[in-house]
Structure formats: C-alpha cells, structure tokens
Amino acid sequence: MREEIMQTDPNCIFCKIVAGQMRCFKLLEDDDTLAFMDIYPANDGHCLVVAKHHYPTLFDINEEALAAVSRSVSRVARAVNRALSPVGLNLVQANGLGAQTLSRQRQQERYDDEIHTRQPDPRDRSGRLHRRHRSRGRSLP
C-alpha cells in the first residue's frame, strides 16, 4: 500500500484531517492509519481510527488497509481500556450516510470509512449510543 499514490477526496473531512488541513487530537499515527479523538464524543474515550487512503465504504477498502485499521483499532482500544477502565467498549463501523448520526452528517455530507472506538456509558439507560457532550480533557497514554 505504501507504494500506491495516496487516494484522497478533497471534500472528505477525514482526508483533510489526514493531510493536516484540519486539526485533530492525535492518539496514534503510523504509515497507514490515523487515530484521533471525536469532536462530538458520545462518551469519554470516543475516538476514530481511519485509513490514510480514502475509501468511501467498507466495500471499497482493500484487505491490507483493513488489516492496518484493525491493528490500530486494537492498539487504541487497549489504550482506552487502560486509561479509562470502562465497564465495556463498543467498536462501531458506520458505513454510508444512513448509518451516521445527524451531527456526523452535518460534519460531513459525504461519508468516509471510519471505525469508532467508544466506551458505553452505564448511566445512559435510554439506549441511545450518541449523546453530544464535551470531553473531560483526558488524553490517552
């Protein structure tokens, strides 16, 4: 994958983050992936892990890139677990506009392949997975 020309979409918010055109709080970066905190966190530790190449959907990503994302997801999930000691952890792969929340649709009209690593909030008995609140400023080790 490193020998390929970088696939990007100028309208994609995640491509802009990967290119450094938009700021993010980076948790992990390697040659193939970038992990960063979500700007609309559902819970403490809510972060995203994206491939550095643009893949519009899960069905477009190649096996090598998906494996790289999976390795980074594992590393970030372990760091979230160590840092926050959650009662549980959700891994969500939202694929396509219909799978996104309204705030995410406002943030980006076109969807990019993304995986969220999120700790469920045991106090939230409503069944909603996405509640907008501010991060408490904790950084991962």
Beta strands, then each sheet from edge to edge (+ up, - down):
strand 1: 26-29
strand 2: 33-37
strand 3: 47-51
strand 4: 90-94
strand 5: 114-118
sheet 1: 1+ 2- 3+ 5- 4+
end
